[in-house]
Amino acid sequence: MTATTQSPAELVQRFVKLMGDKQYEEALKLVAEDCEYMNGPMPTLRGPAAIRAALKPFFDATVSNELIFRRIGVDGSVVFSERLD
């Protein structure tokens, strides 16, 4: 994560919203090189380039995205979220 006054949960929510809005460059500015992104059955993604490579094709194929957070938990800098996409 980059330096910010946002909590880790707020940062993740902002990242997901920006990705859903297809604002990839802005979203990826929030991602540190050592960030690990895990999503269900996908392999763990590390760093902005890997996250972009995996998620951009998913979002590009959609007309619009509604990403609803059902639950979010935080332990230090680790964030777990349950979403409806």
C-alpha positions as CSV (number, residue, x, y, z in Angstrom):
1,M,0.0,0.0,0.0
2,T,1.1,3.5,-0.5
3,A,1.3,6.1,2.2
4,T,-2.2,7.3,3.0
5,T,-4.5,8.5,5.8
6,Q,-7.1,5.9,4.8
7,S,-7.5,2.8,6.9
8,P,-6.6,-0.5,5.2
9,A,-10.3,-1.3,4.8
10,E,-11.0,2.1,3.2
11,L,-8.1,1.6,0.9
12,V,-9.3,-1.8,-0.3
13,Q,-12.8,-0.4,-0.8
14,R,-11.4,2.5,-2.9
15,F,-9.2,0.1,-4.9
16,V,-12.2,-2.2,-5.7
17,K,-14.4,0.8,-6.7
18,L,-11.8,2.2,-9.0
19,M,-11.2,-1.2,-10.6
20,G,-15.0,-1.6,-11.1
21,D,-15.1,1.9,-12.7
22,K,-12.3,0.8,-15.0
23,Q,-9.9,3.5,-13.6
24,Y,-7.1,1.0,-13.5
25,E,-4.1,3.4,-13.3
26,E,-5.7,5.2,-10.3
27,A,-6.5,1.9,-8.6
28,L,-3.1,0.5,-9.1
29,K,-1.4,3.5,-7.6
30,L,-2.8,2.2,-4.3
31,V,-1.0,-1.1,-4.6
32,A,2.5,-1.6,-3.3
33,E,5.0,-3.8,-5.1
34,D,4.9,-6.4,-2.3
35,C,1.0,-6.5,-2.1
36,E,-0.5,-9.9,-2.2
37,Y,-4.0,-10.2,-3.7
38,M,-6.0,-13.4,-3.2
39,N,-9.4,-14.0,-4.7
40,G,-11.0,-17.4,-4.4
41,P,-9.6,-20.0,-6.7
42,M,-7.2,-17.6,-8.5
43,P,-3.5,-18.0,-7.7
44,T,-2.1,-15.3,-5.3
45,L,-1.2,-12.2,-7.3
46,R,1.8,-10.1,-6.2
47,G,2.3,-6.5,-7.1
48,P,0.4,-4.1,-9.3
49,A,1.5,-5.6,-12.7
50,A,0.2,-9.1,-11.8
51,I,-3.0,-7.7,-10.4
52,R,-3.6,-5.6,-13.5
53,A,-2.9,-8.5,-15.8
54,A,-5.4,-10.7,-14.0
55,L,-8.2,-8.2,-13.2
56,K,-8.2,-5.8,-16.2
57,P,-9.5,-8.5,-18.7
58,F,-12.3,-9.4,-16.2
59,F,-13.5,-5.7,-15.9
60,D,-12.9,-4.9,-19.6
61,A,-15.4,-7.6,-20.5
62,T,-18.2,-5.9,-18.5
63,V,-20.5,-3.0,-19.4
64,S,-20.9,-2.0,-15.8
65,N,-19.9,-3.3,-12.4
66,E,-21.8,-3.4,-9.1
67,L,-19.4,-4.4,-6.4
68,I,-21.1,-4.7,-3.0
69,F,-19.1,-5.3,0.2
70,R,-21.0,-7.7,2.5
71,R,-18.3,-8.0,5.2
72,I,-14.8,-6.7,5.7
73,G,-12.2,-7.6,8.3
74,V,-8.8,-6.2,9.1
75,D,-5.8,-7.5,11.0
76,G,-3.0,-5.0,10.7
77,S,-2.4,-4.4,7.0
78,V,-4.2,-7.6,6.0
79,V,-7.8,-7.1,4.7
80,F,-10.4,-9.8,4.1
81,S,-13.5,-8.9,2.2
82,E,-16.6,-10.7,1.2
83,R,-18.2,-9.1,-1.9
84,L,-21.0,-9.6,-4.3
85,D,-19.6,-8.8,-7.8
